[in-house]
Amino acid sequence: MSMIAFLGSGNMATAFAEGLLAKNAATQSALRCFSASGKSAAALAERTGILQARSLVELLAGADTLVVAFKPQ
């Protein structure tokens, strides 16, 4: 299965992850998330059971798809 990495873990990433999981389009082990503060990534990981990456390197290691899930500042 393809690994999907979410850069940003707020509402946008949560909607994507929950939708993929609900439709069985991805498994928990195939999804990773990362956020700058770590707080939203921890919340998303706890809520959905996906992996919280501790760094960008960890997030991107083995990722097939990167979803940029934050609003530009």
C-alpha positions in Angstrom: 0.0 0.0 0.0 1.2 3.5 -0.7 2.4 5.7 2.2 0.7 9.1 2.4 2.4 11.8 4.4 0.5 14.9 5.7 2.5 18.1 6.2 0.2 19.9 8.5 -2.2 18.2 10.8 -5.1 20.5 11.3 -8.7 20.4 10.0 -7.6 19.8 6.4 -5.4 16.8 7.2 -8.0 15.5 9.6 -10.7 15.5 7.0 -8.4 13.8 4.4 -7.2 11.1 6.9 -10.6 10.4 8.3 -12.1 10.2 4.8 -9.4 7.8 3.6 -9.8 5.6 6.6 -13.6 5.6 6.5 -13.7 4.5 2.9 -10.9 1.9 3.5 -8.8 3.7 0.9 -5.8 3.6 3.3 -4.9 1.9 6.5 -3.7 3.6 9.6 -0.2 2.3 9.0 -0.1 3.9 5.6 -0.7 7.4 6.9 1.7 9.8 8.7 1.4 13.3 9.9 3.7 16.1 11.0 3.1 19.6 12.4 5.5 22.3 13.3 4.4 22.5 17.0 3.6 18.8 17.2 0.3 19.5 19.0 -2.0 19.1 16.1 -0.1 16.1 14.8 -0.4 14.5 18.3 -4.1 15.2 18.3 -4.6 13.7 14.8 -2.5 10.7 15.6 -4.5 10.0 18.8 -7.8 10.6 17.1 -7.2 8.4 14.0 -4.4 6.0 15.1 -2.0 7.2 12.3 1.7 7.7 12.9 3.0 11.0 14.1 6.3 11.8 12.6 8.9 13.6 14.8 10.7 15.3 11.9 10.3 16.1 8.3 12.9 13.5 7.5 10.8 10.9 9.3 7.6 12.1 7.6 9.1 11.8 4.1 11.0 8.5 4.6 9.2 6.0 2.4 6.4 8.4 1.5 4.8 7.9 -1.9 2.6 11.0 -1.7 3.0 14.2 0.2 -0.2 16.2 1.0 0.5 19.8 1.9 -2.3 20.3 4.4 -2.0 23.9 5.7 -3.1 27.3 4.5 -0.4 29.6 3.2 0.7 32.3 5.6 
